[in-house]
């Protein structure tokens, strides 16, 4: 009986340790993803502001056209979200458009 109890206790200990390690790894992955998302949004907002001031990316810069298109799309969405053209405004719908 004691041998069986010791075996079950060992299995439980191993399971709990594996669970703890997995949770720690998942937390680390989530934190990395959060930091990347914040960095990406900061870059996007910064580029949007720079482009609105009239600056452009250097000619021939790798991926520059894609960046310009993406920032342009974001800028249009922000203008719509901020109700730049005036008129009726539904914050919840505009937010949904921005986040989907």
C-alpha positions as CSV (number, residue, x, y, z in Angstrom):
1,X,0.0,0.0,0.0
2,X,2.8,2.4,0.9
3,X,4.5,1.7,-2.4
4,X,1.3,2.5,-4.4
5,X,0.9,5.7,-2.4
6,X,4.5,6.7,-3.0
7,X,4.0,6.0,-6.8
8,X,0.8,8.0,-7.0
9,X,2.4,10.8,-5.0
10,X,5.4,10.8,-7.4
11,X,3.1,10.9,-10.4
12,X,1.1,13.8,-8.9
13,X,4.3,15.7,-8.2
14,X,5.5,15.2,-11.7
15,X,2.2,16.3,-13.1
16,X,2.1,19.4,-11.0
17,X,5.7,20.3,-12.0
18,X,4.9,19.8,-15.7
19,X,1.8,21.9,-15.3
20,X,3.7,24.7,-13.5
21,X,6.4,24.7,-16.3
22,X,3.8,24.8,-19.0
23,X,1.9,27.7,-17.3
24,X,5.2,29.6,-17.0
25,X,6.0,29.0,-20.7
26,X,2.5,30.1,-21.7
27,X,2.8,33.2,-19.6
28,X,6.1,34.1,-21.2
29,X,4.7,33.6,-24.7
30,X,1.7,35.8,-23.8
31,X,3.9,38.6,-22.4
32,X,6.1,38.5,-25.5
33,X,3.0,38.7,-27.7
34,X,1.7,41.7,-25.7
35,X,5.0,43.5,-26.0
36,X,5.1,42.9,-29.7
37,X,1.6,44.1,-30.2
38,X,2.3,47.3,-28.3
39,X,5.5,47.8,-30.2
40,X,3.7,47.3,-33.5
41,X,1.0,49.7,-32.7
42,X,3.5,52.3,-31.5
43,X,5.4,52.0,-34.8
44,X,2.2,52.2,-36.8
45,X,1.0,55.3,-35.0
46,X,4.4,56.9,-35.3
47,X,4.6,56.2,-39.0
48,X,1.1,57.5,-39.4
49,X,2.0,60.8,-37.8
50,X,5.2,61.0,-39.8
51,X,3.3,60.4,-43.1
52,X,0.6,63.0,-42.1
53,X,3.4,65.5,-41.8
54,X,4.3,64.8,-45.4
55,X,7.4,62.7,-45.0
56,X,7.9,59.5,-47.0
57,X,10.0,56.4,-46.8
58,X,13.3,56.5,-48.8
59,X,13.0,55.3,-52.4
60,X,13.8,51.6,-52.9
61,X,13.5,50.7,-49.2
62,X,12.7,47.0,-48.9
63,X,9.0,46.6,-48.1
64,X,8.5,50.4,-48.2
65,X,5.5,50.2,-50.5
66,X,3.7,47.7,-48.3
67,X,4.4,49.8,-45.2
68,X,3.1,52.9,-47.0
69,X,-0.1,51.1,-48.0
70,X,-0.6,49.6,-44.5
71,X,-0.1,53.0,-42.8
72,X,-2.4,54.6,-45.4
73,X,-5.1,52.1,-44.6
74,X,-4.6,52.6,-40.8
75,X,-4.7,56.4,-41.3
76,X,-8.0,56.2,-43.2
77,X,-9.5,54.0,-40.5
78,X,-8.3,56.4,-37.8
79,X,-9.8,59.4,-39.7
80,X,-13.1,57.5,-39.9
81,X,-12.8,56.5,-36.2
82,X,-12.1,60.1,-35.2
83,X,-15.0,61.3,-37.3
84,X,-12.8,63.6,-39.3
85,X,-15.5,64.3,-41.9
86,X,-18.1,65.0,-39.3
87,X,-21.7,63.8,-39.6
88,X,-23.3,61.0,-37.6
89,X,-21.0,59.0,-35.4
90,X,-21.4,55.6,-33.7
91,X,-18.4,55.0,-31.4
92,X,-19.1,51.3,-30.9
93,X,-19.4,50.6,-34.6
94,X,-16.3,52.6,-35.5
95,X,-14.3,50.8,-32.7
96,X,-15.5,47.5,-34.1
97,X,-14.3,48.5,-37.5
98,X,-10.9,49.4,-36.1
99,X,-10.4,46.2,-34.2
100,X,-11.6,43.6,-36.7
